[in-house]
Amino acid sequence: MDGAVWKSTRNSAIKVLERKETYLRERDCYRRLLEDEVTTLAGFVVPYLIDYDNILQVVEMSIVAPPCVLDFGKAYLDDPPDFSEETLATLWAERAAAYEPHQWPLVRKVLAALRGHGIHYFDPQPGNIRFPPEKGP
């Protein structure tokens, strides 16, 4: 884990990140989404950036419920890393396996929507791109 998250008394989420690089990615992605006035991506809610502190490496955001997109610490702005095709194929296969088969096409739509804002997101997993609980029969 790259940090810790707490619920504040202001009904927001406070995320403290340990590594500077991870903090900057998280902060900059939320800033980009705020500047672009993004509140949803392909039907998934995005937390609203409330504040941040560069010295403490803290991001404060609104609390959202699924379906939602969280955790931009492993995302890249504008220029994706130079992964080999084999590495990418392995990564996407592992990520897809973590979701139900009918969910993965929706996750891919979220990833495409993020790329439309210059955000290359490489950490789609059920804890980060969350679906609402499925209703039983």
Number of C-alpha atoms within 10 A of each C-alpha: 5 12 14 11 13 12 14 12 7 8 11 18 20 21 21 19 21 15 12 13 13 19 26 18 19 24 22 18 25 26 17 16 21 16 10 10 10 16 14 16 19 16 14 22 20 25 24 19 20 15 14 19 12 11 7 12 20 22 22 23 21 16 15 16 13 15 17 22 26 20 20 24 22 16 23 19 19 12 10 14 11 8 10 9 9 8 11 13 12 12 15 14 11 13 17 19 11 13 18 10 10 8 14 17 13 16 23 15 15 22 21 17 16 20 16 12 15 18 23 22 20 18 19 27 18 16 12 13 22 20 18 9 8 6 5 4 3
